[in-house]
Amino acid sequence: MSHYRNSQKNTPALENLAVVFRLSSLGDVMLTTGVLEHWRRTRGLRFIFLTKADFLPLLSGHPAIERIIGIDQKRLRGSWLSVARELAQEFRDLLLIDLHGTLRSRTLSWLWSGRVVRYPKYSLERRLYMKWRQRSAEETLLSANVPQRYALAMDNTAPPADELLPMIKLSNEELDTARFMLEERKIRTPLVVLHPYATHPSKAWPREAWSTLAGLLWDMGWDWVAIGRDPNSFLREIDTTRDLTNITSLRQTCAVISHASAMVSGDSGPMHLANAVGTPVVALFGPTARVWGFYPQGPDDIILERPMSCRPCSLHGKRRSNCGEKCLTGITPQEVVKALLDL
């Protein structure tokens, strides 16, 4: 299939092979990785992973994944029905695990001749909680975070959250390359990685707060680097050497994070990359909240948030915050420094 980018290993027996479908954002895909490893350990399963082509590097080298099929954005937008038919035909004898639960994945499911399982998305509960703060909906949402919900596609009960942490397998060469890059830039330890960007403006901590934090880290004798993707790389104004925005690839970013003592991030995909390489996170949450299931779950992670009755005001932070972003602006750089010292 010319419109696929794929990575393939030797295929195991069909009874031990399943197809996983998850598109969407970097964080959503990253949160599947610990679940796949859980199923490999407990069920002996290996997987063909269907996702966006952009996310192929994240899944490379995963011990539970036999093959990754990246679907180009052009095909997703223009001719999904024909793509779904081809996929359903090629993998018709395999189990399909739908970890997306959207019209695209349901279209694929309708065409699939084999068995299909799907994770509980709790869409109704999310709406009930969002609109009326219904207590029973809140209890259901808090009973399982997103990786645990993914696991319920196959498991009768959700495994402990700390057994489903995201994972990415970096090579020694990738780790060495990141270390050499930091050394060449004379970046010292202890090192804090800053991810100051957000897809949605309401989830972005103020730029002046990030700048203040960078200065406080210097005062403490800690070094920092900024990572991520954004057309307006504002920390470069402070130090061009330490701003890696738009410079590192996904896997290079993960390798840089792995060399850090901690990471500071808002509610974002890179926050989960830190979990995947075992680096503690100080996570800043504003318009989104624990009920949505995206809080980092590392053993040393710290969540900074304000207990405001208007939170959460949206599912992904797409709408402007009801409090005028006070849920985020109320978090001070000094609080972040204290959290880093606690780590």
PEURUR-V246743 format. One record per run of one state. SS is the DSSP state (A for helix, B for strand, O for the rest). FROM is the first residue (numbers start at 0). TO is the last residue. If there is no record, write none. Layout:
SS,FROM,TO ; SS,FROM,TO
This chain:
O,0,2 ; B,3,7 ; O,8,12 ; A,13,15 ; B,16,20 ; O,21,24 ; A,25,29 ; O,30,31 ; A,32,42 ; O,43,44 ; B,45,51 ; A,52,58 ; O,59,63 ; B,64,70 ; O,71,71 ; A,72,77 ; O,78,78 ; A,79,89 ; O,90,93 ; B,94,97 ; O,98,101 ; A,102,110 ; O,111,114 ; B,115,117 ; O,118,121 ; A,122,131 ; O,132,133 ; A,134,141 ; O,142,144 ; A,145,150 ; O,151,159 ; A,160,162 ; O,163,170 ; A,171,183 ; O,184,189 ; B,190,194 ; O,195,199 ; A,200,202 ; O,203,205 ; A,206,219 ; O,220,221 ; B,222,225 ; O,226,232 ; A,233,236 ; O,237,241 ; B,242,242 ; O,243,248 ; A,249,257 ; O,258,260 ; B,261,265 ; O,266,267 ; A,268,276 ; O,277,279 ; B,280,283 ; O,284,288 ; A,289,291 ; O,292,300 ; B,301,303 ; O,304,324 ; A,325,328 ; O,329,331 ; A,332,341 ; O,342,342
